Amino acid sequence: MAIYEKSTRALMRQMVNEMPIAAGQVITKEAVLNWFATRYPKIKEGTVAAHLIRLSTNAPSRLHYYAKPGEDDVFFQLDDSHFRIYDPATDPSPIQRGSPNADTVPPAPDSQIESADETDAASFAYESDLRNFLSKNLHVLEQGLRLYEEEGITGVEFPAGGRFIDILALDDKGAYVVIELKVSRGYDRAVGQLRRYMGWIAKNHADTGQAVRGIIVAREISEDLVLACSGLSDVSLFEYEMSVSVKRIER
């Protein structure tokens, strides 16, 4: 539900009209955040950043945010912090669900494919496969866990300070749950990455008093990671297992 009379998506278009942003002119993410902070301070930084990606025709993560063809084709992303108005005459076709280029979209910066020597036959081939499965089946981690959603923005590849959280969820008590995924082995460095995201959500997105905790999911949890998380009551560790079943098709 929108906080103000207009949705964040509509306010993005209002921003383009009010600035105004000329064709080819570069606009920074910081300028967008400042525009919203000045006029619509109740809209959180993560929500603004996610809508900026949603309206960027070449941003890979817009696939998770239900971008509407035509209606949401507003910006063209130059890098993590710079954008310009989308030009259909010269820019590539927008990334959309079901479009030919959707299957060739690279992963978001923090969703890196692990190297071949770190994976095995019992692992998901890509971190994105594990992420997409768990985002639709969060109950396997915890009953009552649900994917974060707001104004069409989901918690899949949720932007957090120039990086992306694999999955942002809410538990049955309303606490944010930051989920970090590793397709093979989870090492102790994963907890540093997780806690950085947890800190960002606590500072920039959570309401006052709203709890934030974390989960790391890996094919194998290393002893170093267990040791690094000892004494951390707000971090949980999970190992996933894969299974395959087949059935005969009668002809």
HELIX and SHEET records of a PDB file:
HELIX    1   1 THR A    8  GLU A   18  1                                  11    
HELIX    2   2 LYS A   29  ARG A   39  1                                  11    
HELIX    3   3 GLU A   45  ARG A   54  1                                  10    
HELIX    4   4 PRO A   60  HIS A   64  5                                   5    
HELIX    5   5 PRO A  100  THR A  104  5                                   5    
HELIX    6   6 ALA A  116  GLU A  118  5                                   3    
HELIX    7   7 GLU A  127  LYS A  136  1                                  10    
HELIX    8   8 LEU A  138  VAL A  140  5                                   3    
HELIX    9   9 ARG A  189  ASN A  204  1                                  16    
HELIX   10  10 GLU A  223  CYS A  229  1                                   7    
SHEET    1   A 3 ILE A  27  THR A  28  0                                        
SHEET    2   A 3 HIS A  82  ILE A  85 -1                                        
SHEET    3   A 3 PHE A  75  GLN A  77 -1                                        
SHEET    1   B 3 ARG A 146  LEU A 147  0                                        
SHEET    2   B 3 ARG A 163  LEU A 170 -1                                        
SHEET    3   B 3 VAL A 156  ALA A 160 -1                                        
SHEET    1   C 5 ARG A 146  LEU A 147  0                                        
SHEET    2   C 5 ARG A 163  LEU A 170 -1                                        
SHEET    3   C 5 TYR A 176  GLY A 186 -1                                        
SHEET    4   C 5 VAL A 212  ILE A 221  1                                        
SHEET    5   C 5 VAL A 235  GLU A 239  1                                        
SHEET    1   D 2 GLU A 149  GLU A 150  0                                        
SHEET    2   D 2 ILE A 153  THR A 154 -1                                        
END                                                                             
